[in-house]
Amino acid sequence: MRLGIDIGGTKTDAVAVDESGVLAHRIRLVTGFGSPAVVETALTAVARIGELTGIDAPGFASIGIGIPGLVDTASGEVAHAVNLGVDRLPLGGELAERLGVRVRVENDVKAAALGAYDVLGLNGTMAYLNLGTGMAAGIVVDGRLWRGASGIAGEIGHIPIDPAGAECACGQRGCLETVASGSGIARQWRTDDVLPARSLFQAAAAGDGEAQAIKDRLAEGIAAAVRVLVLAVDVDTVVIGGGLSHLGDPLLGDVHEVLEDWERTSPFLASLALPKRVRLVPPGSPIAALGAAIVGGTNG
């Protein structure tokens, strides 16, 4: 039995996966804020899954964790996980000391990429495009993560597309993330709804012109990300996940419409069949936690 934990900004998802790769148990917890609380959240997740399986920590075949921020996969140290209140945390080392077993740690988007690749039964190359508070991608080649020279491969949210656009948190201006992410929507569409994207789509459907314009920019930004991923890496499949993927077929339809419009004016893009490469993650599937379970069983 393998254990995978996805530590998110507000919620932590934990799963136990049997030797056949079948999901056996799943729990959800509130994520604590700050380094000590994050460690305790992970320990609680291990204990809760242990109660369900009857297995203590050393009894699991492997334990893997996905977490936001910059992750040193060799040491298990996490840095700059700002949404968790973590500046620098030797998460893997602290958990190994407390649990008596090695714990592998991976960036959450990269872990989710492995989970999506496995859940969808893909082969060849895939880019997992995570649309959450920000935008980032994880690239998988033949079942293995492709990290690039310094581990930054997939950070396409910080590719500038509009020199006159909004300032991005990264310090650049007009990045893809400023229009095609949860934070991008929240900045442009003021609402009391706890889910601004839902409110945006409802308002656009009701005929609100401003909402429709923001919604159009969102689709164009996501389509641009798909185009970048295919042109740069020529992935077979681009899988859209993250919080915005919960918008489902209406979002996917908008993205397809933009890609198809581009094809009508560019024979080159038409030859790439971009719309056929794009799909959504299966709704309700805990791909990030499942990917963390895969991370736990890897050799590095």
FENFENPE-V917366 format. One record per residue. N is the residue number from 1. SS is DSSP state (H for helix, E for strand, L for the rest). PSI is psi as a letter, one per 40 degrees, with the letter a starting at -180 (NA if undefined). Layout:
BEGIN
n->(N N)
ss->(SS SS)
psi->(PSI PSI)
END
This chain:
BEGIN
n->(1 2 3 4 5 6 7 8 9 10 11 12 13 14 15 16 17 18 19 20 21 22 23 24 25 26 27 28 29 30 31 32 33 34 35 36 37 38 39 40 41 42 43 44 45 46 47 48 49 50 51 52 53 54 55 56 57 58 59 60 61 62 63 64 65 66 67 68 69 70 71 72 73 74 75 76 77 78 79 80 81 82 83 84 85 86 87 88 89 90 91 92 93 94 95 96 97 98 99 100 101 102 103 104 105 106 107 108 109 110 111 112 113 114 115 116 117 118 119 120 121 122 123 124 125 126 127 128 129 130 131 132 133 134 135 136 137 138 139 140 141 142 143 144 145 146 147 148 149 150 151 152 153 154 155 156 157 158 159 160 161 162 163 164 165 166 167 168 169 170 171 172 173 174 175 176 177 178 179 180 181 182 183 184 185 186 187 188 189 190 191 192 193 194 195 196 197 198 199 200 201 202 203 204 205 206 207 208 209 210 211 212 213 214 215 216 217 218 219 220 221 222 223 224 225 226 227 228 229 230 231 232 233 234 235 236 237 238 239 240 241 242 243 244 245 246 247 248 249 250 251 252 253 254 255 256 257 258 259 260 261 262 263 264 265 266 267 268 269 270 271 272 273 274 275 276 277 278 279 280 281 282 283 284 285 286 287 288 289 290 291 292 293 294 295 296 297 298 299 300)
ss->(L E E E E E E L L L E E E E E E E L L L L L E E E E E E E E L L L L H H H H H H H H H H H H H H H H H H H L L L H H H L L E E E E E E L L E E E L L L L E E E E E H H H L E E E E L H H H H H H H H H L L L L E E E E H H H H H H H H H H H H L L L L L E E E E E E E L L L E E E E E E E L L E E E L L L L L L L L L H H H L E L L L L L L E L L L L L E L E H H H L L L H H H H H H H L L L L L L L H H H H H H H H H H L L L H H H H H H H H H H H H H H H H H H H H H H H H H L L L E E E E E L H H H H H L H H H H H H H H H H H H H H H H H L H H H H H H L H H H H E E E L L L L L L H H H H H H H H H H L L L L)
psi->(h i h h h h h i d d i h h i i h h a e e e h h d i h i i i h h i h i d d d d d d d d d d d d d d d d d d e f h i d e e i d i h i h h i i a h h h d d e e h h i f g d e e f h d h h g d d d d d d d d e f i h h i h i i d d d d d d d d d d d d e f i i b i i h h h h g b d a h i i h h h h f e i h h d a d e e e h e f e e f h h e h d e a i h i d e e a h f i d d e d g i d d d d d d d h h i e h e g d d d d d d d d d d e e h d d d d d d d d d d d d d d d d d d d d d d d d e f i d h h h h a i d e e e e a d d d d d d d d d d d d d d d d e h d d d d e e f d d e e h i i i h h e h g d d d d d d d d d d e i e NA)
END
